[in-house]
Amino acid sequence: MTNFFTHKFREKSPAEIIGTIIFGGIFIAGLATLFAYIVMRLWNWLMPELFGLTTLSFWQAVGLIILFKLLLGCSGFGGKSSSKKSKHHSKKKSKTDFSKWKHYDQFWKEEGDEYFRKYIERQNQQSKEGEEDKEENKLDESEPDNS
């Protein structure tokens, strides 16, 4: 995960990084506040009518969310994986390995353009062959069978 952050913040100034962190914190706090407000409004709308319960204040709604989080143990991040084996397995299964990214820029400078041109030539060649095959099939279908 550290390589991911290294790659994402490689060309950012310290002020941009700190700004991103502060904005992220404010954004998360805003989402938590919105979620607590929605829980409060839903509780105050439904529970007194359905079950005769009292209404909640905002902070009681926050406490209710925390209580449910503790009781149900839902982490929201794919469950708990505390064993070393599962961590190693999930790391191995990852589709992107950011440790390779440190060599990407140098590779692209040295060899990328050449390999890209070869790739484009292969794609063009395959599309030409595909078009020729389609034309041959059309000619074969349009000719009457003389047997």
Residue pairs with C-beta under 8 A, 6 or more apart in sequence:
3 98
3 99
3 101
3 102
4 98
6 98
6 102
7 98
7 101
7 102
9 16
9 17
12 20
35 65
36 58
36 61
36 62
36 65
37 58
37 61
39 56
39 61
39 64
39 65
40 56
40 57
40 58
40 60
40 61
43 53
43 55
43 56
43 61
43 64
44 55
44 56
47 53
47 55
48 54
48 55
56 64
73 80
81 87
81 90
